């Protein structure tokens, strides 16, 4: 049962004062039988009041506003969490029984929400791959593992060629991207074959630096396995999500789990920097902050937009 301490800092800076900044944060780790939250502090510049609610998918969400003029907004989330290793399904469960169960529940609440497919032109190609892997004589757990391995084997892990808005058609064409894109493709493959699948936002914690996405925000997929429940598959690393994966939120896609998003009134020019520090056990140096793992600059000098300017955090999950 490893214990992790994670510091996640998001900082926006503006060349001139902005006002009326309204924001939503999903930085609250899930607290359940697999993940025990020992402590969580959320520190925001200007000390706004944060209103909390639970969304449709069971995620804890905070909303806040900064009305007065400001040139910087920093959101610092510090969590301490204990992770329990995932229990794997009984290998002796009959595959036919499991597939029959999936056929019955796929149009029932809440699983139907995790069967939806976005519009796209590449589904015939993806379906052809899915059908070549499909074999109802083996369990949904085994099929999900094979599909995760397919994404790992056939997609290149490459930063900087996609964004949070990249759609499945482009990812499929590029055959490359980061964890967010790998998860996107696996979601589609599992849903085509009839397995409910949901997007997971969180962190993957370092050990021997052998995993992609360590020390940053990460994304993977949870598939519903009949008579067992939701089980995580990490196609970026071709592994089962276990005691090194810390979950923040789940949803149908990234847009349901966006860590920070909001609007403000003022110049469209701004800079976003994100840093993530992950420690095993007790903190060693509370003042130490990793250099930004993500930095994004919007250039538009001298232009002021008097309408509300929407900006989704462009922190791509690695």
C-alpha positions, 0 to 999 in steps of 0.5 A, a space after each residue: 500500500 504505497 503512499 504518495 504526496 503529490 503537488 500540482 501547480 497550475 499558473 496563469 500569467 497575463 501581460 495586463 490585468 484581467 477581471 471576472 475570472 470564473 473557473 472550475 477545478 477537478 483536482 480532488 482525488 477519488 476516495 474509495 476502496 482502492 484509493 484512500 485520501 489522507 489529506 488534500 489542500 487547495 491553495 489559490 491566489 487571491 483566496 477566493 471561496 471555492 464551492 464544491 459539488 459532486 458531478 454526474 459521474 461521482 467526481 468532486 468539483 470545485 468552482 470559484 471566481 476572481 472578480 478584481 483585476 489580477 495579472 496572475 492566477 496560481 492554483 496549487 493542489 497538494 494531496 496525500 493518498 494511499 493506493 491499494 493494488 487492484 484485484 484482478 478478475 477470477 480467470 475461471 469465470 466463463 467468458 460466455 456468461 460475461 459477454 451475455 452480461 455485457 449484451 444486457 447492460 450496454 443500454 442500461 444506466 450508467 453503462 450506456 454513457 460509456 458506450 457513446 461514440 463521437 462522430 468520425 470517419 475512421 470507425 470502419 478502419 478501427 472496427 476492422 482492427 477490433 473485429 480481428 482481435 475479437 474472440 468471444 471464447 476469451 473473457 472481456 478482461 483478456 480482450 481489453 488487455 489485447 486492445 491495450 497492447 495493440 495501441 501500445 504496439 502500434 502508436 508512437 509516444 510522441 509529444 507536441 503533435 496533438 492537443 486536448 482538442 485532437 479528434 480520434 480521426 487525426 490520432 488514428 491517422 498519425 498513429 502517435 500522440 501522448 497518453 491522452 491520445 492513447 486513452 482516446 483510441 482505446 476508449 473507441 476500440 472497447 466501445 465498438 466491441 461492446 465493453 463500456 469504457 471510461 476515461 480516467 484523469 490522474 497521475 502515474 507515480 515514479 519508481 524506476 523511471 521506466 514508465 511513460 508519463 511519470 511525474 506529470 498528469 496522466 490518463 488511462 481507461 477503465 473498462 467494465 468487467 462483468 461480475 468484477 467492476 471497473 478495471 484500469 488499462 494503461 495503453 501508454 505503458 501496456 499495463 494494468 492500472 494498479 498501485 502507482 496510478 492515482 485517480 482524479 476523475 472519471 468520465 466519458 472523455 477528457 472534457 468530463 475530467 478537465 483539471 482546470 477550465 474557465 473564462 476571464 475578461 481581458 487580453 487574450 495573451 497569456 501564459 500557462 505553466 504546470 508543474 507536478 511533484 510526486 514523492 513517495 511517503 512523507 515530504 522531503 522538501 516542501 519548498 521544492 517545485 519541479 520545473 514546469 512539465 508543461 508550458 503554453 504561451 498565447 501571443 496576441 500583444 496589444 489586443 484586448 477582448 471585451 467579451 468573455 474569453 474562454 480558455 480550457 487548460 491546455 495541459 495535455 496529459 502525458 
